[in-house]
Amino acid sequence: MLDWLREHLWWTFSLSLVILVGTVVLAPLVVARMPSDYFARPEPGRWSRRHPLLRGALWAGRNLLGAILVVAGVAMLVLPGQGILTILIGLVVLEFPGKRDLELRLVRRPRVRRALDWIRARAKRPPLVLPD
């Protein structure tokens, strides 16, 4: 096991560093660009007007990206990076039953809400509006 770790330590460190830099740069951009009423409005049906093949390809690509972000966020819980924030962004990108309830449960956590609103305030955006 130690031999494997020594052989792959450079790759593990490099991947961890790339994920850290990526989330430090991309996570605030995504949070700042999110509409302030994202969680308060009903889920949009914007994909329904697209061609079925394009809709399927976009759905698959979006879910693949979301799954990668969730897995990277889970890894960042023990590696350097913003794990919970990356998991949240991954969940926002994914489409699955019960998604909205899970997002709201995470965003309503005081520490997560403060972090999101702090990022939005730095970008001169209004805080997130949550339903009652």
Buried (B, 14 or more C-beta within 10 A) or exposed (E): EEEEEEEEEEEEEEBBEEBBEBBEEBBBEBBBEBEEEBBEEEEEEEEEEEEEEEEEEEEEEBBEBBEEBBEBBBBBEEBBBBBBBBBBBBBBBBEEEEBEEBBEEBBEEEEBBEBBBEBBEEEEBEEBEEEE
